[in-house]
Amino acid sequence: MRMFLLVILPCALVIAGCAKAKFADQPVGAAPRAGAPAPSARAGATNQGLIVTPENVLVGKVAQVNTSGRFVVLNFPLGKMAVMDQRLNLYRHGLKVGEVKVTGPQREDNIVADLVAGEAEAGDEARSQ
């Protein structure tokens, strides 16, 4: 009798667990509203995969400004740095206020850029075009 319980009880638990997983895939909810499309029509529409593309915009901050020399020092996150002769737009509170051209030199995560147009203040955001 003990041997029978030791074999039957685990088998019953396994079967019950598999049966619950099968029913868990089915949506639980109220009946569809009047005028709503059939469930098969909605399932076909949501079958498309979501496509996510990463944004490859280079973003840095203005660390220092030299107004008389018309150049700025830009600070970029580690692993992402502007290249020489690259043009970047400067934004303050979401509005474009200037344009810079990266000229160098570079030290760690800072690089120097000439102010081509507009103005700059410390804290402005530099973004690639």
C-alpha positions in Angstrom: 0.0 0.0 0.0 2.8 2.4 0.8 4.6 1.6 -2.4 1.3 2.3 -4.3 1.0 5.8 -2.6 4.6 6.6 -3.3 4.2 6.0 -7.0 0.6 7.3 -7.6 0.9 10.5 -5.6 3.9 12.0 -7.4 2.4 11.0 -10.8 -0.9 12.7 -9.9 1.0 15.9 -8.9 2.9 16.0 -12.2 -0.2 15.5 -14.3 -2.0 18.2 -12.4 0.9 20.6 -12.9 1.0 19.9 -16.6 -2.8 20.4 -17.0 -2.6 23.7 -15.2 0.1 25.0 -17.5 -2.0 24.1 -20.6 -5.0 26.1 -19.3 -2.9 29.0 -18.2 -2.1 29.9 -21.8 -5.8 30.6 -22.5 -6.9 34.2 -21.7 -9.3 34.6 -18.8 -11.8 37.4 -19.0 -15.3 38.6 -19.8 -17.1 37.8 -23.0 -16.3 40.2 -25.9 -18.4 43.4 -26.1 -21.0 43.8 -28.8 -19.5 45.1 -32.0 -15.9 44.0 -31.0 -14.0 42.0 -33.6 -13.8 38.3 -33.3 -10.9 37.0 -31.1 -9.2 35.3 -34.1 -9.1 38.7 -35.9 -7.4 40.4 -32.9 -4.9 37.6 -32.5 -3.8 38.0 -36.2 -3.3 41.7 -35.7 -1.1 41.3 -32.6 1.0 38.6 -34.2 3.4 41.1 -35.7 6.6 41.6 -33.7 7.6 44.9 -32.3 10.7 46.4 -34.0 12.9 48.4 -31.8 15.9 50.3 -33.3 18.5 51.8 -31.0 19.2 55.5 -31.3 22.7 56.2 -32.4 22.8 59.9 -31.6 26.0 61.0 -29.9 25.2 63.2 -26.8 27.6 65.1 -24.6 27.6 68.2 -22.3 29.4 71.5 -22.5 31.8 71.4 -19.5 33.5 74.8 -20.0 33.1 77.8 -22.3 35.8 80.3 -23.4 33.9 83.2 -25.0 36.9 85.2 -26.0 38.5 82.2 -27.8 35.2 81.0 -29.1 35.8 77.4 -28.1 34.1 74.9 -25.6 35.2 71.8 -23.8 32.8 69.0 -24.3 32.3 66.0 -22.0 31.1 62.7 -23.3 30.1 59.4 -21.6 32.7 56.7 -21.4 33.1 54.7 -24.7 31.4 57.4 -26.8 33.5 60.2 -28.2 33.2 62.7 -31.0 35.7 62.4 -33.8 37.8 65.2 -35.2 36.1 67.6 -37.6 32.6 66.4 -36.5 29.9 69.0 -36.3 27.6 69.0 -33.3 24.5 71.1 -32.5 24.2 72.7 -29.0 20.8 72.6 -27.3 19.6 74.5 -24.2 16.3 73.4 -22.7 15.5 71.6 -26.0 16.2 74.6 -28.3 19.1 74.8 -30.6 21.4 77.6 -29.5 24.6 77.0 -31.4 26.9 74.7 -33.5 30.4 73.5 -32.8 33.1 71.7 -34.8 35.3 69.3 -32.9 39.0 70.2 -33.2 40.8 68.6 -30.3 42.8 68.0 -28.3 41.2 65.2 -26.3 41.9 64.2 -22.7 40.1 61.2 -21.3 36.4 61.9 -21.8 36.8 65.6 -22.7 37.5 67.2 -26.1 37.7 70.7 -27.4 35.5 72.1 -30.1 35.4 75.5 -31.9 32.1 77.5 -31.7 31.0 77.9 -35.3 27.6 79.5 -34.8 25.4 80.8 -32.0 26.4 80.7 -28.4 27.2 78.2 -25.6 26.9 78.0 -21.9 28.1 75.3 -19.4 25.5 72.6 -19.2 24.3 72.8 -22.8 23.7 69.5 -24.5 25.8 68.7 -27.6 24.2 66.3 -30.1 25.3 64.9 -33.4 23.3 66.0 -36.5 
